[in-house]
Structure formats: structure tokens, C-alpha cells
Amino acid sequence: MTAVIEQSTVRTEPRTRFTEVWRVVRLHALTPSVFFGIPWIILGAAWLVMIVIGIIAGAAGADTEKMGEGMRYSWAVLSPQWYLVAVGVQAIGLTMSFALGFGATRRDFWLGTSAMFGIVSLLNAIAIATLVQLEMATNGWWLNVSMFDALWYGQNGWLVDFYTTLALQLFVLFIGASVTTVYLRWRMRGMLTLALGAVALLLGGVAIATFTESWPAIFEWFGGIGIVGVFTVVLGLALVCAIGGYAVIRRATPR
């Protein structure tokens, strides 16, 4: 009688901090539609609407130069940002328990998620800054349409457009992620406390600025630091959210 001895498979590859963090990045990358597909569908749909408006305006004999100037005040180029807040929420709320089940620590999960946010923001910033330049080079896609060349975009060169987009995308992603860590740690009580605290802080700041007549000085300060300075503040807020989320998630309980 022959006995068959089954040997369990043992992992022999080294488990360094980088490999564990990169495993989390790869886990997020299993759903590229969440991070790239849907945001670019939203942006593409907004671009298509702008193009159709430009075609109709041109066919009707309208002043397309004035139309393009008016489109510069459109927020269409920012249309995916609101969805990216939800992406930050999903990245933590829907993936954390799965990652922990595969042996990831909370620290590695947060670092890997942060790395994924950085990759997404970097690639999107490169693409949007480049599309701004293409739109300007083609005179609004040959229709005087201002879809990407809008708001602050297209005024200070590719590098500034890249930097501002990078800062904004990191901010909205980390806002969604850090708020979700609060929910996982303290549930609804924490969410209510966070919301009430944010409202109280905002109203308190408005009240202080109003009673001390500081609004002119505040606007002058923002005007003085310029668009790069403003988005450096935004990047700083993203860093605060990232650090705060890291501190909270280490004691958070996944759903």
C-alpha cells in the first residue's frame, strides 16, 4: 500500500516593504475602469458636448471667437474631479477588507493606495496638460472651442498646468480616502463629528475674517502667491489628508 504525502506550498520569495506595497498597487490596478476608464469617459463626454456646440455654432454663423472666450469659464475640464472623490472612497471602503484578507497590513495598504493615487494623478496630469496645449495649437480643435484651455489652464505653460492638475487630483482622491477611514474607525458618530467640526471651522473662519475686516488682505495674499502658490496650498491639504488618513486607518475596522 502506497502512502501519498502532500506537501503544502510555502512562499519562498522575500517579502520586503516595497513588494507588499506594490501588491496593493496591483490589487487596485485590477479595476482600471474605476481609476481611468470612467473619469475619462466623463471627460470625453464633456469634450464631445463642447465639440457639438462648436459645430452647431459654426454652422449657424455665430461668432465662434466670442463663444470660445465664453467657454473659458466652463468647468467642463474639471468634470471628473467630483467622481474621483468617490474613487477615493471606493479604494478604501471596498478594497481594504479584501487586501487585509490576503495578508496586507493596514500600513502597507495605505501606502499602496497612496502610491496608486500618485500614479493616477501623475498620468492624468500629463494627459490633461498635453491636451491643453493641443487644443491651443489647433485653435480649439479648429472650432474655437475651449474645453481644456479654460479657467486657469493654458495661461502659464505646460508645467504649471501639469502641477495644478496633479495637486488637485491628489487632493480630491485623498479627501475621499481619508473621510472613509473616519467612517471605518468611528462609523456614523465619527462622520457626524467630522462634518460638524468642518462646518464649525469654516463658519468660524468666515466670522473671524468678517469681524476683523480681513477679506481684502486674504484676497490680496492669494493674488500675491499666484496660481502655483494656491495649488501648493491645495497640495499641502492633500498631504494633511494623507497623513490623517494614515493615522486613522491603523485602528480602523474593515466592513
Disulfide bonds with the S-S distance in Angstrom:
none
